[in-house]
Amino acid sequence: MERTIYWNKERGSRAPLDDLLGIATENYSVGVREMASRLCLNVAFASASENLARTAQLSISRSALQELVEREGRRAGRAISDGRYGPDWTVADCMDQTLITGLDGVMVPL
C-alpha cells in the first residue's frame, strides 16, 4: 500500500488514506480494532494476541492488545451514553408494522 502525505506550512501534514483507514487518530484501523475486540471476548489477552498473529498476521503484544480493547470498550460506552448507538427508529415508526425481535426468523407482532 502506498500513502501520499501532503504538507503545507499552515496546516502541517495530512494523509487522506489514514482517514479512510480509520487510523488518523488511532494506531490501528477500524477493522483491526473490531477483530481484536472480538478475539478478546472469550479468551485472555495473551491467547488473543497469539490468535491475532496466527490468523491475521498482526503482531500486537498482550499489553498493547489489552490497551486497544479497553480503549474500544470505553469508546463504545461513551457512544451508548451519548445516544450515538442504537436504533435509528422509535416505537412511533412501528404503528402498523411487524418487528422482528430475534435472529431465528420468528416474527412477533407488536
N, CA, C and O atoms as a GROMACS GRO file, in nm:
protein
  440
    1MET      N    1   0.085  -0.116   0.000
    1MET     CA    2   0.000   0.000   0.000
    1MET      C    3   0.090   0.123   0.000
    1MET      O    4   0.191   0.128   0.071
    2GLU      N    5   0.054   0.219  -0.078
    2GLU     CA    6   0.133   0.342  -0.087
    2GLU      C    7   0.050   0.458  -0.034
    2GLU      O    8  -0.066   0.475  -0.073
    3ARG      N    9   0.109   0.538   0.053
    3ARG     CA   10   0.039   0.653   0.110
    3ARG      C   11   0.100   0.782   0.057
    3ARG      O   12   0.222   0.796   0.050
    4THR      N   13   0.015   0.875   0.020
    4THR     CA   14   0.061   1.008  -0.016
    4THR      C   15   0.036   1.098   0.103
    4THR      O   16  -0.074   1.102   0.157
    5ILE      N   17   0.139   1.171   0.144
    5ILE     CA   18   0.127   1.262   0.257
    5ILE      C   19   0.147   1.404   0.204
    5ILE      O   20   0.248   1.435   0.140
    6TYR      N   21   0.050   1.488   0.232
    6TYR     CA   22   0.055   1.628   0.190
    6TYR      C   23   0.100   1.713   0.308
    6TYR      O   24   0.068   1.682   0.423
    7TRP      N   25   0.172   1.820   0.279
    7TRP     CA   26   0.217   1.908   0.384
    7TRP      C   27   0.212   2.052   0.335
    7TRP      O   28   0.245   2.081   0.220
    8ASN      N   29   0.168   2.142   0.424
    8ASN     CA   30   0.185   2.285   0.398
    8ASN      C   31   0.211   2.355   0.531
    8ASN      O   32   0.186   2.300   0.638
    9LYS      N   33   0.261   2.475   0.522
    9LYS     CA   34   0.306   2.546   0.641
    9LYS      C   35   0.194   2.574   0.740
    9LYS      O   36   0.216   2.566   0.861
   10GLU      N   37   0.075   2.607   0.691
   10GLU     CA   38  -0.036   2.644   0.779
   10GLU      C   39  -0.100   2.523   0.847
   10GLU      O   40  -0.136   2.531   0.965
   11ARG      N   41  -0.116   2.414   0.776
   11ARG     CA   42  -0.190   2.300   0.828
   11ARG      C   43  -0.103   2.181   0.868
   11ARG      O   44  -0.153   2.091   0.936
   12GLY      N   45   0.020   2.177   0.830
   12GLY     CA   46   0.106   2.064   0.863
   12GLY      C   47   0.082   1.946   0.770
   12GLY      O   48   0.045   1.964   0.654
   13SER      N   49   0.103   1.826   0.821
   13SER     CA   50   0.092   1.704   0.741
   13SER      C   51  -0.052   1.652   0.736
   13SER      O   52  -0.130   1.670   0.829
   14ARG      N   53  -0.082   1.589   0.624
   14ARG     CA   54  -0.214   1.528   0.607
   14ARG      C   55  -0.199   1.406   0.516
   14ARG      O   56  -0.139   1.415   0.409
   15ALA      N   57  -0.255   1.294   0.559
   15ALA     CA   58  -0.252   1.172   0.479
   15ALA      C   59  -0.396   1.125   0.462
   15ALA      O   60  -0.450   1.060   0.551
   16PRO      N   61  -0.459   1.156   0.348
   16PRO     CA   62  -0.601   1.121   0.327
   16PRO      C   63  -0.631   0.973   0.345
   16PRO      O   64  -0.739   0.938   0.391
   17LEU      N   65  -0.539   0.886   0.309
   17LEU     CA   66  -0.562   0.742   0.324
   17LEU      C   67  -0.578   0.705   0.471
   17LEU      O   68  -0.651   0.611   0.504
   18ASP      N   69  -0.510   0.776   0.560
   18ASP     CA   70  -0.524   0.749   0.704
   18ASP      C   71  -0.668   0.770   0.750
   18ASP      O   72  -0.719   0.693   0.832
   19ASP      N   73  -0.733   0.875   0.699
   19ASP     CA   74  -0.874   0.898   0.734
   19ASP      C   75  -0.961   0.783   0.683
   19ASP      O   76  -1.049   0.735   0.755
   20LEU      N   77  -0.936   0.739   0.561
   20LEU     CA   78  -1.013   0.631   0.503
   20LEU      C   79  -0.996   0.501   0.581
   20LEU      O   80  -1.092   0.426   0.599
   21LEU      N   81  -0.875   0.474   0.626
   21LEU     CA   82  -0.846   0.351   0.700
   21LEU      C   83  -0.887   0.360   0.847
   21LEU      O   84  -0.888   0.260   0.918
   22GLY      N   85  -0.920   0.480   0.892
   22GLY     CA   86  -0.958   0.497   1.031
   22GLY      C   87  -0.840   0.503   1.125
   22GLY      O   88  -0.854   0.475   1.244
   23ILE      N   89  -0.722   0.540   1.073
   23ILE     CA   90  -0.603   0.545   1.158
   23ILE      C   91  -0.548   0.686   1.172
   23ILE      O   92  -0.432   0.704   1.210
   24ALA      N   93  -0.629   0.786   1.141
   24ALA     CA   94  -0.582   0.924   1.154
   24ALA      C   95  -0.556   0.959   1.300
   24ALA      O   96  -0.461   1.031   1.330
   25THR      N   97  -0.640   0.909   1.389
   25THR     CA   98  -0.624   0.939   1.531
   25THR      C   99  -0.592   0.814   1.612
   25THR      O  100  -0.578   0.821   1.734
   26GLU      N  101  -0.582   0.700   1.547
   26GLU     CA  102  -0.565   0.572   1.613
   26GLU      C  103  -0.453   0.497   1.541
   26GLU      O  104  -0.433   0.515   1.422
   27ASN      N  105  -0.381   0.413   1.613
   27ASN     CA  106  -0.272   0.338   1.551
   27ASN      C  107  -0.320   0.219   1.468
   27ASN      O  108  -0.246   0.169   1.383
   28TYR      N  109  -0.442   0.175   1.491
   28TYR     CA  110  -0.494   0.057   1.424
   28TYR      C  111  -0.620   0.093   1.347
   28TYR      O  112  -0.697   0.180   1.388
   29SER      N  113  -0.642   0.025   1.235
   29SER     CA  114  -0.761   0.051   1.155
   29SER      C  115  -0.886   0.004   1.228
   29SER      O  116  -0.878  -0.070   1.326
   30VAL      N  117  -1.001   0.048   1.181
   30VAL     CA  118  -1.129   0.009   1.240
   30VAL      C  119  -1.144  -0.143   1.236
   30VAL      O  120  -1.190  -0.203   1.332
   31GLY      N  121  -1.106  -0.204   1.126
   31GLY     CA  122  -1.117  -0.349   1.112
   31GLY      C  123  -1.030  -0.424   1.212
   31GLY      O  124  -1.074  -0.523   1.270
   32VAL      N  125  -0.908  -0.377   1.231
   32VAL     CA  126  -0.818  -0.441   1.328
   32VAL      C  127  -0.873  -0.424   1.469
   32VAL      O  128  -0.868  -0.518   1.549
   33ARG      N  129  -0.926  -0.307   1.500
   33ARG     CA  130  -0.982  -0.284   1.634
   33ARG      C  131  -1.102  -0.375   1.658
   33ARG      O  132  -1.117  -0.430   1.768
   34GLU      N  133  -1.187  -0.392   1.557
   34GLU     CA  134  -1.301  -0.482   1.573
   34GLU      C  135  -1.255  -0.626   1.589
   34GLU      O  136  -1.303  -0.698   1.678
   35MET      N  137  -1.162  -0.670   1.505
   35MET     CA  138  -1.114  -0.807   1.512
   35MET      C  139  -1.050  -0.835   1.648
   35MET      O  140  -1.073  -0.940   1.708
   36ALA      N  141  -0.970  -0.742   1.696
   36ALA     CA  142  -0.905  -0.759   1.826
   36ALA      C  143  -1.008  -0.766   1.937
   36ALA      O  144  -0.997  -0.850   2.027
   37SER      N  145  -1.107  -0.681   1.932
   37SER     CA  146  -1.211  -0.681   2.035
   37SER      C  147  -1.289  -0.811   2.034
   37SER      O  148  -1.321  -0.865   2.140
   38ARG      N  149  -1.321  -0.861   1.917
   38ARG     CA  150  -1.395  -0.987   1.907
   38ARG      C  151  -1.312  -1.104   1.959
   38ARG      O  152  -1.365  -1.192   2.027
   39LEU      N  153  -1.183  -1.106   1.927
   39LEU     CA  154  -1.098  -1.214   1.974
   39LEU      C  155  -1.085  -1.215   2.126
   39LEU      O  156  -1.066  -1.321   2.186
   40CYS      N  157  -1.094  -1.100   2.187
   40CYS     CA  158  -1.076  -1.090   2.332
   40CYS      C  159  -1.205  -1.116   2.410
   40CYS      O  160  -1.204  -1.111   2.533
   41LEU      N  161  -1.314  -1.142   2.342
   41LEU     CA  162  -1.440  -1.166   2.411
   41LEU      C  163  -1.434  -1.290   2.499
   41LEU      O  164  -1.486  -1.288   2.611
   42ASN      N  165  -1.372  -1.396   2.452
   42ASN     CA  166  -1.379  -1.524   2.521
   42ASN      C  167  -1.246  -1.581   2.566
   42ASN      O  168  -1.241  -1.689   2.624
   43VAL      N  169  -1.136  -1.509   2.541
   43VAL     CA  170  -1.006  -1.561   2.581
   43VAL      C  171  -0.923  -1.450   2.645
   43VAL      O  172  -0.957  -1.332   2.636
   44ALA      N  173  -0.816  -1.490   2.710
   44ALA     CA  174  -0.725  -1.394   2.773
   44ALA      C  175  -0.652  -1.314   2.666
   44ALA      O  176  -0.645  -1.356   2.550
   45PHE      N  177  -0.599  -1.200   2.705
   45PHE     CA  178  -0.530  -1.113   2.609
   45PHE      C  179  -0.409  -1.183   2.548
   45PHE      O  180  -0.381  -1.164   2.429
   46ALA      N  181  -0.338  -1.263   2.626
   46ALA     CA  182  -0.220  -1.333   2.573
   46ALA      C  183  -0.261  -1.430   2.462
   46ALA      O  184  -0.198  -1.434   2.356
   47SER      N  185  -0.365  -1.508   2.487
   47SER     CA  186  -0.413  -1.603   2.385
   47SER      C  187  -0.467  -1.529   2.263
   47SER      O  188  -0.443  -1.570   2.150
   48ALA      N  189  -0.540  -1.421   2.287
   48ALA     CA  190  -0.595  -1.342   2.176
   48ALA      C  191  -0.482  -1.283   2.092
   48ALA      O  192  -0.493  -1.276   1.969
   49SER      N  193  -0.375  -1.241   2.156
   49SER     CA  194  -0.260  -1.186   2.084
   49SER      C  195  -0.199  -1.293   1.994
   49SER      O  196  -0.164  -1.265   1.880
   50GLU      N  197  -0.186  -1.415   2.046
   50GLU     CA  198  -0.133  -1.526   1.965
   50GLU      C  199  -0.227  -1.559   1.850
   50GLU      O  200  -0.182  -1.583   1.738
   51ASN      N  201  -0.358  -1.560   1.877
   51ASN     CA  202  -0.456  -1.590   1.771
   51ASN      C  203  -0.454  -1.483   1.662
   51ASN      O  204  -0.467  -1.515   1.544
   52LEU      N  205  -0.439  -1.358   1.701
   52LEU     CA  206  -0.434  -1.248   1.605
   52LEU      C  207  -0.310  -1.262   1.516
   52LEU      O  208  -0.316  -1.237   1.396
   53ALA      N  209  -0.198  -1.300   1.576
   53ALA     CA  210  -0.075  -1.319   1.499
   53ALA      C  211  -0.090  -1.437   1.403
   53ALA      O  212  -0.043  -1.431   1.289
   54ARG      N  213  -0.153  -1.542   1.449
   54ARG     CA  214  -0.167  -1.663   1.367
   54ARG      C  215  -0.268  -1.646   1.254
   54ARG      O  216  -0.243  -1.688   1.141
   55THR      N  217  -0.382  -1.584   1.284
   55THR     CA  218  -0.489  -1.576   1.185
   55THR      C  219  -0.481  -1.454   1.094
   55THR      O  220  -0.519  -1.461   0.978
   56ALA      N  221  -0.432  -1.343   1.147
   56ALA     CA  222  -0.432  -1.219   1.067
   56ALA      C  223  -0.292  -1.164   1.042
   56ALA      O  224  -0.277  -1.058   0.982
   57GLN      N  225  -0.190  -1.237   1.087
   57GLN     CA  226  -0.051  -1.194   1.072
   57GLN      C  227  -0.028  -1.054   1.129
   57GLN      O  228   0.047  -0.974   1.073
   58LEU      N  229  -0.093  -1.026   1.242
   58LEU     CA  230  -0.077  -0.898   1.311
   58LEU      C  231  -0.011  -0.923   1.446
   58LEU      O  232  -0.067  -0.992   1.531
   59SER      N  233   0.107  -0.868   1.463
   59SER     CA  234   0.178  -0.887   1.589
   59SER      C  235   0.149  -0.768   1.681
   59SER      O  236   0.203  -0.659   1.663
   60ILE      N  237   0.064  -0.793   1.779
   60ILE     CA  238   0.031  -0.692   1.879
   60ILE      C  239   0.055  -0.758   2.015
   60ILE      O  240   0.001  -0.864   2.043
   61SER      N  241   0.136  -0.695   2.096
   61SER     CA  242   0.168  -0.755   2.226
   61SER      C  243   0.044  -0.765   2.313
   61SER      O  244  -0.056  -0.697   2.289
   62ARG      N  245   0.051  -0.851   2.414
   62ARG     CA  246  -0.061  -0.871   2.505
   62ARG      C  247  -0.101  -0.740   2.569
   62ARG      O  248  -0.220  -0.710   2.577
   63SER      N  249  -0.005  -0.662   2.616
   63SER     CA  250  -0.038  -0.536   2.685
   63SER      C  251  -0.094  -0.433   2.588
   63SER      O  252  -0.187  -0.360   2.623
   64ALA      N  253  -0.040  -0.424   2.466
   64ALA     CA  254  -0.094  -0.331   2.366
   64ALA      C  255  -0.234  -0.372   2.325
   64ALA      O  256  -0.320  -0.287   2.303
   65LEU      N  257  -0.258  -0.503   2.314
   65LEU     CA  258  -0.390  -0.554   2.280
   65LEU      C  259  -0.490  -0.521   2.390
   65LEU      O  260  -0.604  -0.482   2.363
   66GLN      N  261  -0.448  -0.536   2.513
   66GLN     CA  262  -0.536  -0.503   2.626
   66GLN      C  263  -0.572  -0.355   2.625
   66GLN      O  264  -0.688  -0.320   2.644
   67GLU      N  265  -0.474  -0.269   2.603
   67GLU     CA  266  -0.500  -0.124   2.596
   67GLU      C  267  -0.596  -0.093   2.482
   67GLU      O  268  -0.690  -0.014   2.499
   68LEU      N  269  -0.573  -0.153   2.365
   68LEU     CA  270  -0.659  -0.130   2.248
   68LEU      C  271  -0.803  -0.171   2.278
   68LEU      O  272  -0.895  -0.094   2.251
   69VAL      N  273  -0.823  -0.290   2.332
   69VAL     CA  274  -0.958  -0.340   2.356
   69VAL      C  275  -1.027  -0.259   2.466
   69VAL      O  276  -1.146  -0.230   2.455
   70GLU      N  277  -0.955  -0.224   2.570
   70GLU     CA  278  -1.016  -0.143   2.676
   70GLU      C  279  -1.053  -0.004   2.625
   70GLU      O  280  -1.157   0.050   2.663
   71ARG      N  281  -0.969   0.053   2.538
   71ARG     CA  282  -0.999   0.184   2.479
   71ARG      C  283  -1.124   0.175   2.391
   71ARG      O  284  -1.208   0.265   2.394
   72GLU      N  285  -1.136   0.066   2.313
   72GLU     CA  286  -1.256   0.046   2.231
   72GLU      C  287  -1.380   0.029   2.318
   72GLU      O  288  -1.487   0.078   2.283
   73GLY      N  289  -1.365  -0.039   2.430
   73GLY     CA  290  -1.477  -0.055   2.523
   73GLY      C  291  -1.523   0.078   2.580
   73GLY      O  292  -1.643   0.104   2.590
   74ARG      N  293  -1.427   0.163   2.617
   74ARG     CA  294  -1.462   0.296   2.667
   74ARG      C  295  -1.530   0.378   2.557
   74ARG      O  296  -1.626   0.450   2.583
   75ARG      N  297  -1.478   0.367   2.435
   75ARG     CA  298  -1.537   0.440   2.322
   75ARG      C  299  -1.681   0.394   2.299
   75ARG      O  300  -1.769   0.477   2.275
   76ALA      N  301  -1.705   0.265   2.306
   76ALA     CA  302  -1.841   0.212   2.287
   76ALA      C  303  -1.932   0.258   2.401
   76ALA      O  304  -2.048   0.294   2.378
   77GLY      N  305  -1.880   0.257   2.524
   77GLY     CA  306  -1.958   0.303   2.638
   77GLY      C  307  -1.999   0.449   2.624
   77GLY      O  308  -2.113   0.485   2.655
   78ARG      N  309  -1.906   0.533   2.578
   78ARG     CA  310  -1.939   0.675   2.556
   78ARG      C  311  -2.045   0.691   2.447
   78ARG      O  312  -2.135   0.773   2.459
   79ALA      N  313  -2.032   0.612   2.342
   79ALA     CA  314  -2.130   0.620   2.231
   79ALA      C  315  -2.269   0.582   2.280
   79ALA      O  316  -2.368   0.644   2.241
   80ILE      N  317  -2.277   0.480   2.365
   80ILE     CA  318  -2.407   0.439   2.419
   80ILE      C  319  -2.463   0.547   2.508
   80ILE      O  320  -2.580   0.583   2.496
   81SER      N  321  -2.381   0.601   2.600
   81SER     CA  322  -2.434   0.704   2.691
   81SER      C  323  -2.467   0.835   2.620
   81SER      O  324  -2.554   0.909   2.666
   82ASP      N  325  -2.400   0.864   2.510
   82ASP     CA  326  -2.429   0.986   2.434
   82ASP      C  327  -2.548   0.968   2.340
   82ASP      O  328  -2.591   1.063   2.275
   83GLY      N  329  -2.600   0.846   2.332
   83GLY     CA  330  -2.712   0.820   2.243
   83GLY      C  331  -2.674   0.806   2.098
   83GLY      O  332  -2.760   0.814   2.011
   84ARG      N  333  -2.545   0.785   2.069
   84ARG     CA  334  -2.499   0.769   1.931
   84ARG      C  335  -2.505   0.625   1.885
   84ARG      O  336  -2.472   0.596   1.770
   85TYR      N  337  -2.544   0.535   1.971
   85TYR     CA  338  -2.550   0.394   1.937
   85TYR      C  339  -2.690   0.343   1.967
   85TYR      O  340  -2.745   0.371   2.073
   86GLY      N  341  -2.745   0.270   1.877
   86GLY     CA  342  -2.878   0.216   1.898
   86GLY      C  343  -2.960   0.230   1.772
   86GLY      O  344  -2.909   0.274   1.669
   87PRO      N  345  -3.086   0.194   1.780
   87PRO     CA  346  -3.169   0.200   1.660
   87PRO      C  347  -3.196   0.345   1.618
   87PRO      O  348  -3.198   0.436   1.701
   88ASP      N  349  -3.215   0.364   1.489
   88ASP     CA  350  -3.245   0.498   1.438
   88ASP      C  351  -3.395   0.514   1.416
   88ASP      O  352  -3.438   0.593   1.331
   89TRP      N  353  -3.475   0.439   1.492
   89TRP     CA  354  -3.620   0.446   1.482
   89TRP      C  355  -3.677   0.447   1.623
   89TRP      O  356  -3.610   0.413   1.720
   90THR      N  357  -3.804   0.487   1.632
   90THR     CA  358  -3.873   0.486   1.760
   90THR      C  359  -3.996   0.398   1.749
   90THR      O  360  -4.028   0.348   1.641
   91VAL      N  361  -4.064   0.378   1.860
   91VAL     CA  362  -4.184   0.296   1.860
   91VAL      C  363  -4.292   0.358   1.771
   91VAL      O  364  -4.376   0.286   1.717
   92ALA      N  365  -4.291   0.489   1.755
   92ALA     CA  366  -4.390   0.556   1.670
   92ALA      C  367  -4.376   0.513   1.524
   92ALA      O  368  -4.474   0.517   1.449
   93ASP      N  369  -4.257   0.472   1.484
   93ASP     CA  370  -4.235   0.428   1.347
   93ASP      C  371  -4.291   0.288   1.322
   93ASP      O  372  -4.292   0.242   1.208
   94CYS      N  373  -4.336   0.219   1.424
   94CYS     CA  374  -4.379   0.078   1.413
   94CYS      C  375  -4.528   0.062   1.434
   94CYS      O  376  -4.572  -0.045   1.476
   95MET      N  377  -4.607   0.162   1.406
   95MET     CA  378  -4.750   0.157   1.435
   95MET      C  379  -4.818   0.033   1.377
   95MET      O  380  -4.871  -0.047   1.454
   96ASP      N  381  -4.819   0.014   1.248
   96ASP     CA  382  -4.890  -0.097   1.187
   96ASP      C  383  -4.791  -0.194   1.123
   96ASP      O  384  -4.818  -0.250   1.017
   97GLN      N  385  -4.680  -0.211   1.187
   97GLN     CA  386  -4.576  -0.295   1.130
   97GLN      C  387  -4.550  -0.416   1.220
   97GLN      O  388  -4.602  -0.424   1.331
   98THR      N  389  -4.472  -0.506   1.171
   98THR     CA  390  -4.425  -0.620   1.249
   98THR      C  391  -4.278  -0.600   1.274
   98THR      O  392  -4.202  -0.564   1.184
   99LEU      N  393  -4.237  -0.623   1.395
   99LEU     CA  394  -4.097  -0.606   1.433
   99LEU      C  395  -4.035  -0.742   1.455
   99LEU      O  396  -4.087  -0.822   1.534
  100ILE      N  397  -3.925  -0.771   1.387
  100ILE     CA  398  -3.854  -0.896   1.408
  100ILE      C  399  -3.761  -0.875   1.527
  100ILE      O  400  -3.673  -0.788   1.524
  101THR      N  401  -3.780  -0.955   1.632
  101THR     CA  402  -3.707  -0.933   1.756
  101THR      C  403  -3.593  -1.031   1.776
  101THR      O  404  -3.526  -1.024   1.879
  102GLY      N  405  -3.569  -1.121   1.686
  102GLY     CA  406  -3.462  -1.219   1.703
  102GLY      C  407  -3.403  -1.259   1.570
  102GLY      O  408  -3.449  -1.216   1.464
  103LEU      N  409  -3.301  -1.341   1.577
  103LEU     CA  410  -3.235  -1.386   1.457
  103LEU      C  411  -3.286  -1.521   1.410
  103LEU      O  412  -3.239  -1.575   1.309
  104ASP      N  413  -3.381  -1.576   1.482
  104ASP     CA  414  -3.431  -1.709   1.446
  104ASP      C  415  -3.544  -1.705   1.344
  104ASP      O  416  -3.594  -1.810   1.305
  105GLY      N  417  -3.584  -1.587   1.300
  105GLY     CA  418  -3.688  -1.576   1.199
  105GLY      C  419  -3.829  -1.569   1.254
  105GLY      O  420  -3.925  -1.561   1.177
  106VAL      N  421  -3.845  -1.573   1.384
  106VAL     CA  422  -3.978  -1.564   1.444
  106VAL      C  423  -4.023  -1.419   1.439
  106VAL      O  424  -3.950  -1.330   1.483
  107MET      N  425  -4.142  -1.394   1.386
  107MET     CA  426  -4.193  -1.258   1.379
  107MET      C  427  -4.298  -1.241   1.487
  107MET      O  428  -4.390  -1.321   1.500
  108VAL      N  429  -4.282  -1.134   1.564
  108VAL     CA  430  -4.372  -1.108   1.675
  108VAL      C  431  -4.446  -0.978   1.648
  108VAL      O  432  -4.382  -0.873   1.646
  109PRO      N  433  -4.578  -0.981   1.628
  109PRO     CA  434  -4.650  -0.856   1.605
  109PRO      C  435  -4.657  -0.775   1.733
  109PRO      O  436  -4.681  -0.828   1.841
  110LEU      N  437  -4.635  -0.646   1.720
  110LEU     CA  438  -4.642  -0.556   1.837
  110LEU      C  439  -4.755  -0.458   1.819
  110LEU      O  440  -4.778  -0.374   1.906
   0.00000   0.00000   0.00000
